[in-house]
Amino acid sequence: MPVRMEVREAVIVDTLRTAIGKRKGALAGWHPTDLLGHALRELLERNDVDPGKIDDVVGGCVSQAGEQGCNVTRNAWVAASLPPHVPATSVDRQCGSSQQAMHFVAQGVMAGAYDLGIACGVESMTRAPMSSIARGGIGPFSPAFLEACGGVLGIQFWVAQVLADRFGVTREEMDAFSLESQRRAAENTDNGFFAKEILPVPIRDEEGRETGAVLYADEGIRRSTTLEGLAALKPAWESEDQPAPAITAGNASQMSDGASAMLIADRATAERLGLPIRARFVHFAVLADDPVLVLSAPNPVTRKLLERTGMSIDDFDAMECNEAFAAIALMWAKEFKPDPEKYNARGGAIAIGHPLGASGVRIMTTMLNHLEATGGRYGFQTMCEGGGQANATVIERLA
């Protein structure tokens, strides 16, 4: 006899992220396994949740090699001395890896496979650089892959320039957007907004010993940034074949170290356990676009989600498109014309940093806190992802 499935809601109980360190900066002494474990343990402790009741842990990580190899999420759970019978897995949808982890856990809850789950992510771009995906000089792209891409592999700086040109985004607009990202991030650090979401991290030395100092705030915010200083920066990439004259270190995201974690539950389970119910997952979409212009997918995935749901940009009280490059965030804004005060309202990756595998949950954490602080209802999140992909997520604030 078939079993009748109940309608289940996936809700966000709590979400946090570490203070984010610059590459080779304050968090360089942390093994990524331990950094993620630090976030996982704090998430459970501050919600008084029995870790043995977690059904699954899904973690995002991009450079799954070296210290981030061999299922870093499972390793982090074990290293944090959490119950070994709880399973964990690591996923790679490039920069959207932990956003995809949220989708997988929320969808598992909605399908009845999980009652309690954790979506999380980590990236130490100090200890597992992006280039570490190539081992022994052999990269991940086969001759057949390159042939399918027309023999062209788009360098991200060049891709950002191509898309900026396609959408009429100027260097001046990119620099102004970047300056505002820095301003907003600094302001929300100073006024205590980020304190609710940031897990302070003890600073460790090269041998992993704690020094007594603590990283309480994001290390990469550049308070001295000016338009004049941004305008004086040279291109971050110079190539005759793939020029990117308007893309600089000032209007691109930073390489960073950090971790993030989110507790997701079936609504009835959360109510039974007396857990907070802060928001619910409303809609999901994922889409792949051009594998050469690897940053283009946020726009078509947004169109897909809006078409499938009947929602419009005006329905959202907060919107986030990851600032991998100012060009990409502005590409999205050129098409969808969000209210600037509702768009990346607390600053983004240009200022806060972009620890690749952790950024999806980090962005959602900031957006949910913004909705709660402003009384907004619906939030929308998307981000470009390597391989020409993008995720889109809609949440509804409930608390």
QUISUL-V87603 format. One line per field, one symbol per residue. ss: DSSP state (2 for helix, 1 for strand, 0 for the rest). psi: psi as a letter, one per 30 degrees, with the letter a starting at -180 (. if undefined). burial: # if it has 16 or more other C-alpha atoms within 10 Angstrom, else .. Layout:
ss = ???
psi = ???
burial = ???
This chain:
ss = 000000000111111111001100000000022222222222222200002220011111000002220002222222200000000111100222222222222222222000011111111100000222201001000022222200000002222222222200002222222222222222222200222201101111000001111110000000000022222000000000000000002221001111111111112222222000001111111111000000002222222222222000222001111000122222222222000222100000222201022222222222222222220001111111100011111111100
psi = kkkkklkkkkljelklllkkllkgbfgffkkeeeeeeeeeeeeeefghkjfffkelkkkkkeiilbfglhieeeeeeefghlkffklklkljhbfgefeeeeeeeeeeeefgfkeklkkalkkjfefilefffjkggjlfjleeeeefgggkjjkeeeeeeeeeeeghkleeeeeeeeeeeeeeeeefeeggefeefkjkkkklafggkkfflkjflkffkjfgkleeeeffklkfkkkeeikiffjlffgllkklklllkkkklkeeeeeefglkjellkelllkkkbkfeifgffeeeeeeeeeeffglleffkfkkkkkhekeeeeeeeeeefhlkfffjhfglafeeelijeffeeeeeeeeeeeeeeffglekkkklklkkfhlklkkklkkf.
burial = .......################..###################......#..############..##.##########.#...#.#########################.#################.##...................##.#########..#.#.#..##############.#...##..########..........########...#...##....##....#######.##################.##....###############.################.........##################....#...##############################....#######################.
